[in-house]
């Protein structure tokens, strides 16, 4: 006697979406800036600031809309990226509003309050974030536009030097004026050019990984494979020469070197990239006055503070960090407004150092580090090579921007003129970085989304014979 039994296919186990975790973290990400806003108001005049309720509701509404869209259209996305970006954006609005209340800055003709505008730009950034998740159902569709994105990124980089369109702001030609608004195309170009780098390196990585000879423990690439990095290096130098923008030049070249290293796993590309970037910066600094002034301010700002605005600002920044000590003077109780017109943009991190101290600086760097870590984690989890390179490119660009800004303000490297992501005043920066976070969330959702269970096949039933 034998017994025939049938077994059915068990579907894939669904992963938790962790959207409730994101919602709880968003509550803290909104509450902390609201309490900081209250703290600033009490420190300035001893009263509850009248705009606190509107600020809290506005920030909470934007965060709520973003969460609903993520919950519905990116169910399996990383639960930390949105709360971290919301917290940094909210604290940035508080710091900008705090500087807007400074009598010293309000008395200057070249200063205008930015908090209201920054709140509007943050709303536009959230709208673009939502648009990315609604329109881009799969990040792999961007791979079709590899070479179109190359052309688009070059156009964005060259727009500031077009006569009649570009604007020279304190020596740097990185802005264009359209209809009364100033736009920094380089902030959007970093996302577009990451699409090109990802698509190009995905196809060419095997050739670029080949080594010709070994020198001092490094496997050097073949001579004919140096073309791509030489081309990007030349474009970076042209940006530095014609736009006087050290930050954008370092950002694009550094992002390409990082992605090239990840694609080929050759340490030699890192060494070659560092040598080329250092050599190019030294050569250009020898004849570009704007870059040379920033290098002088980095070497010894106290020597030239009477004759150079850059040196005077750098001395004020260093004294702000020194006055902050370990725990800071407290929100609203510092004097970082002495930095003058760039206090709420290029040098806003000095306000963090003075009023929140070393502890506050480390907390902000930790928040940035968490965004970078989640981006790298997304790259590791991505199932396709294009998604891996794209996520690592965006994370690398974000990390480089944080490094060059924080390093410049703290005197580690020369000032670059870039803005701290989510923190400093500037519409282009906050809008572009919200788009960057939206793309990372889309990639993480695709990476964590379980594969659909295969359809049951009645012809493939398993038969088990049980003998008496």
C-alpha positions as CSV (number, residue, x, y, z in Angstrom):
1,X,0.0,0.0,0.0
2,X,1.3,3.4,-0.8
3,X,0.1,6.9,0.0
4,X,0.5,9.8,-2.4
5,X,0.7,13.3,-0.8
6,X,0.9,16.8,-2.5
7,X,2.8,19.8,-1.3
8,X,2.3,23.5,-2.3
9,X,4.9,26.1,-3.0
10,X,5.4,28.5,-0.1
11,X,5.6,32.1,-1.2
12,X,8.4,34.6,-0.3
13,X,8.3,35.8,3.3
14,X,7.4,39.5,3.2
15,X,9.9,41.8,4.8
16,X,8.7,44.4,7.3
17,X,8.3,47.8,5.7
18,X,9.4,49.7,8.8
19,X,7.2,52.7,7.9
20,X,6.0,53.0,11.5
21,X,9.6,53.3,12.7
22,X,10.0,56.1,10.2
23,X,6.9,57.8,11.4
24,X,8.1,57.7,15.1
25,X,11.5,59.1,14.0
26,X,9.8,61.8,12.0
27,X,8.0,62.9,15.2
28,X,11.4,63.4,16.9
29,X,12.8,65.1,13.7
30,X,10.0,67.7,13.9
31,X,9.9,68.1,17.6
32,X,13.6,68.8,18.1
33,X,13.7,71.8,15.7
34,X,10.5,73.2,17.3
35,X,12.1,73.1,20.7
36,X,15.3,74.7,19.2
37,X,13.2,77.5,17.7
38,X,11.6,78.1,21.2
39,X,15.1,78.1,22.8
40,X,16.3,80.7,20.4
41,X,13.3,83.0,21.0
42,X,13.7,82.7,24.8
43,X,17.4,83.5,24.5
44,X,16.9,86.5,22.3
45,X,14.2,88.4,24.2
46,X,12.8,86.1,26.9
47,X,9.5,85.4,25.1
48,X,8.0,82.6,23.1
49,X,8.6,83.5,19.4
50,X,5.3,84.3,17.7
51,X,6.1,82.3,14.6
52,X,6.8,79.0,16.4
53,X,3.4,77.5,15.8
54,X,3.5,78.2,12.1
55,X,7.0,76.9,11.8
56,X,6.1,73.7,13.6
57,X,3.0,73.1,11.6
58,X,4.8,73.9,8.3
59,X,7.7,71.5,9.0
60,X,5.3,68.8,10.3
61,X,3.0,69.1,7.2
62,X,6.0,68.8,4.8
63,X,7.3,65.8,6.7
64,X,3.8,64.2,6.9
65,X,3.3,64.5,3.1
66,X,6.7,63.0,2.4
67,X,6.0,60.1,4.8
68,X,2.6,59.4,3.2
69,X,4.2,59.3,-0.3
70,X,7.0,57.0,0.9
71,X,4.5,54.7,2.7
72,X,2.4,54.3,-0.4
73,X,5.0,54.4,-3.2
74,X,8.2,53.2,-1.6
75,X,7.0,50.8,1.1
76,X,10.3,49.0,1.6
77,X,12.6,52.1,1.6
78,X,15.2,52.8,4.2
79,X,13.4,54.2,7.3
80,X,16.2,56.6,8.4
81,X,16.9,58.7,5.3
82,X,13.7,60.8,5.5
83,X,13.9,61.6,9.2
84,X,17.6,62.5,9.0
85,X,17.0,64.9,6.1
86,X,14.0,66.4,7.9
87,X,15.9,66.9,11.1
88,X,18.8,68.6,9.3
89,X,16.5,70.8,7.3
90,X,14.5,71.8,10.3
91,X,17.6,72.7,12.4
92,X,19.0,74.6,9.4
93,X,15.8,76.7,9.3
94,X,16.2,77.5,13.0
95,X,19.8,78.6,12.6
96,X,19.0,80.8,9.6
97,X,16.1,82.4,11.5
98,X,18.4,83.0,14.5
99,X,20.8,84.9,12.4
100,X,18.0,86.8,10.8
101,X,17.3,88.3,14.2
102,X,20.8,89.7,14.6
103,X,20.8,93.6,14.8
104,X,24.4,93.6,13.4
105,X,23.3,91.7,10.2
106,X,20.1,93.6,9.8
107,X,22.0,96.9,9.8
108,X,24.1,95.8,6.8
109,X,22.9,96.8,3.3
110,X,24.2,93.5,1.8
111,X,22.2,91.3,4.1
112,X,18.6,90.2,3.8
113,X,16.6,87.8,6.0
114,X,16.5,84.3,4.5
115,X,14.4,82.2,6.9
116,X,11.0,82.7,5.0
117,X,12.6,82.1,1.6
118,X,14.4,79.0,2.9
119,X,11.1,77.6,4.2
120,X,9.7,78.1,0.7
121,X,12.7,76.4,-0.9
122,X,12.3,73.5,1.6
123,X,8.7,73.1,0.5
124,X,9.9,73.0,-3.2
125,X,12.5,70.4,-2.2
126,X,9.9,68.2,-0.6
127,X,7.7,68.7,-3.7
128,X,10.6,67.5,-5.9
129,X,11.2,64.6,-3.5
130,X,7.6,63.6,-3.9
131,X,7.9,64.0,-7.7
132,X,10.9,61.7,-7.8
133,X,9.0,58.9,-6.0
134,X,5.9,59.3,-8.1
135,X,7.5,59.5,-11.5
136,X,10.5,57.3,-11.1
137,X,9.1,53.9,-10.4
138,X,12.4,52.1,-11.1
139,X,15.8,53.8,-11.0
140,X,17.1,51.5,-13.7
141,X,15.2,53.5,-16.3
142,X,17.8,56.3,-15.9
143,X,20.4,53.9,-17.4
144,X,18.9,54.6,-20.8
145,X,19.9,58.3,-20.6
146,X,23.6,57.7,-19.9
147,X,25.1,59.9,-22.6
148,X,22.2,62.3,-22.6
149,X,22.9,63.0,-18.9
150,X,26.6,63.6,-19.9
151,X,25.5,66.4,-22.3
152,X,23.0,67.8,-19.8
153,X,25.6,67.9,-17.0
154,X,28.1,69.7,-19.2
155,X,25.4,72.3,-20.1
156,X,24.5,72.9,-16.5
157,X,28.2,73.3,-15.6
158,X,28.8,75.8,-18.5
159,X,25.7,77.9,-17.9
160,X,27.3,80.3,-15.4
161,X,29.9,81.4,-17.9
162,X,27.4,82.3,-20.6
163,X,27.4,86.1,-21.0
164,X,24.2,87.8,-19.8
165,X,23.1,84.7,-17.9
166,X,25.9,84.0,-15.4
167,X,26.4,86.1,-12.3
168,X,29.7,86.8,-10.6
169,X,29.1,86.6,-6.8
170,X,32.2,87.5,-4.7
171,X,34.6,86.2,-7.4
172,X,32.9,82.9,-8.1
173,X,30.9,82.4,-11.3
174,X,28.6,79.6,-10.2
175,X,25.2,81.3,-10.4
176,X,22.7,82.2,-13.1
177,X,19.9,84.7,-12.8
178,X,16.5,83.8,-14.2
179,X,13.5,86.0,-13.7
180,X,14.9,87.6,-10.6
181,X,16.0,84.3,-9.0
182,X,19.5,83.1,-8.6
183,X,20.1,79.4,-9.4
184,X,23.3,77.3,-8.8
185,X,23.3,74.8,-11.7
186,X,26.2,72.8,-10.2
187,X,23.9,71.5,-7.4
188,X,21.7,69.8,-9.9
189,X,24.6,68.8,-12.2
190,X,26.0,66.5,-9.4
191,X,22.9,64.3,-9.7
192,X,22.8,64.3,-13.5
193,X,26.5,63.5,-13.9
194,X,26.2,60.6,-11.4
195,X,23.8,59.0,-13.9
196,X,26.4,59.3,-16.6
197,X,29.3,58.0,-14.4
198,X,27.1,55.0,-13.3
199,X,26.1,54.0,-16.8
200,X,29.6,54.5,-18.3
201,X,31.5,52.7,-15.5
202,X,29.0,49.8,-15.6
203,X,30.0,49.1,-19.2
204,X,33.7,49.9,-19.0
205,X,34.6,48.7,-15.6
206,X,36.2,45.4,-16.8
207,X,38.6,47.3,-19.1
208,X,39.4,49.9,-16.5
209,X,40.2,47.2,-14.0
210,X,43.0,45.7,-16.1
211,X,46.5,46.4,-14.9
212,X,49.7,46.9,-17.0
213,X,52.4,46.8,-14.3
214,X,53.0,47.0,-10.6
215,X,54.8,49.9,-9.0
216,X,55.4,50.3,-5.2
217,X,52.7,47.8,-4.4
218,X,50.1,49.4,-6.7
219,X,48.7,47.8,-9.9
220,X,48.8,50.7,-12.4
221,X,46.2,50.9,-15.2
222,X,47.1,50.7,-18.8
223,X,48.0,53.9,-20.5
224,X,45.0,53.8,-22.9
225,X,42.6,53.4,-20.0
226,X,43.7,56.8,-18.5
227,X,41.5,58.7,-21.0
228,X,38.3,58.9,-18.9
229,X,40.0,60.2,-15.8
230,X,42.1,62.6,-17.8
231,X,39.0,64.0,-19.5
232,X,37.1,64.5,-16.2
233,X,40.3,66.0,-14.7
234,X,40.5,68.5,-17.6
235,X,36.8,69.4,-17.2
236,X,37.3,70.0,-13.5
237,X,40.3,72.3,-14.2
238,X,38.2,74.2,-16.7
239,X,35.5,74.7,-14.2
240,X,38.1,75.9,-11.7
241,X,39.7,78.3,-14.1
242,X,36.7,79.8,-15.8
243,X,34.3,79.8,-12.8
244,X,36.7,80.2,-9.9
245,X,34.9,77.5,-8.1
246,X,37.2,75.1,-6.2
247,X,34.3,73.3,-4.5
248,X,32.5,72.2,-7.6
249,X,35.7,71.1,-9.3
250,X,36.7,69.0,-6.3
251,X,33.2,67.6,-6.0
252,X,32.9,66.3,-9.6
253,X,36.4,64.9,-9.9
254,X,36.3,63.3,-6.4
255,X,32.9,61.7,-7.2
256,X,34.3,60.2,-10.4
257,X,37.4,58.8,-8.6
258,X,35.2,57.2,-5.8
259,X,32.9,55.6,-8.4
260,X,35.9,54.5,-10.4
261,X,37.5,52.8,-7.4
262,X,34.2,51.1,-6.5
263,X,33.7,49.8,-10.0
264,X,37.3,48.5,-10.5
265,X,38.5,47.8,-6.9
266,X,41.8,49.3,-7.9
267,X,43.5,51.4,-5.2
268,X,45.8,52.9,-7.8
269,X,42.9,55.0,-9.1
270,X,42.5,56.7,-5.7
271,X,46.3,57.5,-5.6
272,X,46.2,58.8,-9.2
273,X,43.1,60.9,-8.5
274,X,44.6,62.5,-5.3
275,X,47.8,63.4,-7.1
276,X,46.0,64.9,-10.1
277,X,43.6,66.9,-8.0
278,X,46.4,68.2,-5.8
279,X,48.5,69.1,-8.8
280,X,45.7,70.8,-10.6
281,X,44.7,72.9,-7.5
282,X,48.3,74.0,-7.0
283,X,48.7,75.1,-10.6
284,X,45.4,77.0,-10.8
285,X,46.0,78.6,-7.4
286,X,49.2,80.1,-8.7
287,X,47.4,82.4,-11.1
288,X,43.7,82.5,-10.1
289,X,43.4,85.5,-7.6
290,X,40.1,84.3,-6.1
291,X,41.5,80.8,-5.3
292,X,44.8,82.3,-4.1
293,X,43.0,84.6,-1.7
294,X,41.3,81.6,-0.1
295,X,44.5,79.7,0.1
296,X,46.2,82.6,1.9
297,X,43.2,82.8,4.3
298,X,43.7,79.1,5.0
299,X,47.4,79.3,5.7
300,X,47.4,82.3,8.1
301,X,44.3,84.4,8.2
302,X,45.5,86.7,10.9
303,X,48.3,88.1,8.8
304,X,46.0,89.4,6.0
305,X,42.8,90.1,7.9
306,X,43.2,93.9,7.5
307,X,43.5,93.7,3.7
308,X,41.3,90.7,2.7
309,X,37.7,90.0,3.4
310,X,38.3,86.2,3.2
311,X,41.0,86.5,5.9
312,X,38.8,88.6,8.1
313,X,35.9,86.1,7.8
314,X,38.2,83.2,8.5
315,X,39.6,84.8,11.7
316,X,36.0,85.4,12.9
317,X,35.1,81.8,12.2
318,X,38.1,80.4,14.1
319,X,37.3,82.6,17.1
320,X,33.7,81.5,16.9
321,X,34.7,77.8,17.2
322,X,37.1,78.8,20.1
323,X,34.4,80.7,22.0
324,X,32.1,77.7,21.7
325,X,34.2,75.4,23.7
326,X,32.8,71.9,24.5
327,X,29.1,72.6,25.1
328,X,28.7,76.0,23.4
329,X,27.3,79.4,24.5
330,X,23.7,78.3,23.9
331,X,21.4,78.9,20.9
332,X,20.9,82.6,20.3
333,X,23.7,83.6,22.7
334,X,26.7,83.6,20.4
335,X,28.3,86.3,18.2
336,X,28.8,84.4,15.0
337,X,27.0,87.2,13.2
338,X,30.3,89.1,13.2
339,X,31.2,87.0,10.2
340,X,28.8,89.3,8.3
341,X,27.1,88.7,5.0
342,X,27.9,84.9,4.6
343,X,27.0,84.0,8.2
344,X,23.8,82.2,7.2
345,X,25.3,80.5,4.1
346,X,29.0,79.6,3.7
347,X,29.8,79.9,7.4
348,X,26.6,78.7,9.1
349,X,28.6,75.8,10.6
350,X,30.5,78.3,12.6
351,X,27.2,79.2,14.4
352,X,26.9,75.5,15.3
353,X,30.4,75.5,16.7
354,X,29.9,78.6,18.8
355,X,26.4,78.1,20.1
356,X,26.4,74.3,20.4
357,X,30.1,73.7,20.9
358,X,32.1,70.7,20.0
359,X,29.3,68.5,21.1
360,X,26.9,70.1,18.7
361,X,29.5,69.9,15.8
362,X,29.9,66.2,16.5
363,X,26.2,65.7,16.6
364,X,25.7,67.3,13.2
365,X,28.6,65.4,11.7
366,X,27.0,62.2,13.1
367,X,23.7,63.0,11.4
368,X,25.5,63.6,8.1
369,X,27.5,60.4,8.6
370,X,24.3,58.4,9.1
371,X,22.9,59.7,5.8
372,X,26.1,58.7,4.1
373,X,26.1,55.3,5.8
374,X,22.5,54.6,4.8
375,X,23.4,55.6,1.2
376,X,26.4,53.1,1.2
377,X,24.2,50.5,2.8
378,X,21.7,51.0,0.0
379,X,24.5,50.6,-2.6
380,X,25.5,47.3,-1.0
381,X,21.9,46.1,-1.0
382,X,21.1,47.1,-4.6
383,X,20.7,44.1,-6.9
384,X,21.9,45.7,-10.1
385,X,25.3,47.2,-10.9
386,X,23.9,50.5,-12.1
387,X,22.0,50.9,-8.9
388,X,25.1,50.1,-6.8
389,X,27.2,52.7,-8.7
390,X,24.5,55.3,-8.7
391,X,23.9,55.0,-4.9
392,X,27.6,55.1,-4.1
393,X,28.0,58.1,-6.5
394,X,25.3,60.1,-4.8
395,X,26.5,59.1,-1.3
396,X,30.1,60.0,-2.3
397,X,29.0,63.4,-3.7
398,X,27.1,64.1,-0.5
399,X,30.0,63.1,1.7
400,X,32.5,65.2,-0.3
401,X,30.3,68.2,-0.1
402,X,30.0,67.9,3.7
403,X,33.8,67.4,3.9
404,X,34.8,70.3,1.8
405,X,32.4,72.7,3.6
406,X,33.1,71.6,7.1
407,X,36.8,71.2,6.4
408,X,37.0,74.7,4.9
409,X,35.1,76.3,7.8
410,X,37.2,74.6,10.4
411,X,40.5,75.4,8.7
412,X,41.3,71.9,7.5
413,X,41.4,72.8,3.8
414,X,40.9,76.1,1.9
415,X,37.4,77.5,1.7
416,X,35.4,76.4,-1.3
417,X,32.3,78.5,-1.2
418,X,29.9,75.5,-1.3
419,X,26.9,75.3,1.1
420,X,26.4,72.8,3.9
421,X,23.6,70.4,2.7
422,X,20.2,71.1,4.3
423,X,21.8,73.6,6.8
424,X,22.8,76.7,4.9
425,X,20.7,79.3,3.2
426,X,20.3,78.5,-0.5
427,X,17.4,77.3,-2.6
428,X,19.4,75.3,-5.2
429,X,21.2,73.3,-2.5
430,X,18.2,72.3,-0.4
431,X,16.1,71.4,-3.5
432,X,18.8,69.3,-5.1
433,X,19.6,67.5,-1.9
434,X,16.0,66.6,-1.4
435,X,16.0,65.1,-4.9
436,X,19.2,63.2,-4.0
437,X,17.5,61.7,-0.9
438,X,14.4,60.8,-3.0
439,X,16.6,58.9,-5.4
440,X,18.3,57.0,-2.6
441,X,15.0,56.1,-1.1
442,X,13.8,54.8,-4.5
443,X,16.9,52.6,-4.9
444,X,16.6,51.3,-1.3
445,X,13.0,50.4,-1.9
446,X,13.9,48.5,-5.0
447,X,16.7,46.7,-3.2
448,X,14.6,45.7,-0.2
449,X,11.4,44.8,-2.1
450,X,10.9,41.1,-2.1
451,X,10.9,39.4,-5.4
452,X,7.5,38.2,-6.5
453,X,6.8,34.5,-5.7
454,X,6.7,32.3,-8.7
455,X,3.3,31.1,-10.0
456,X,2.4,27.6,-8.8
457,X,3.1,24.9,-11.4
458,X,0.6,22.0,-11.1
459,X,2.8,19.8,-13.3
460,X,5.7,20.0,-10.9
461,X,4.0,18.6,-7.8
462,X,6.3,16.6,-5.5
463,X,5.2,13.0,-4.9
464,X,6.2,11.2,-1.7
465,X,5.6,7.5,-1.4
466,X,5.0,6.2,2.1
467,X,5.6,2.5,2.4
468,X,3.8,0.4,4.9
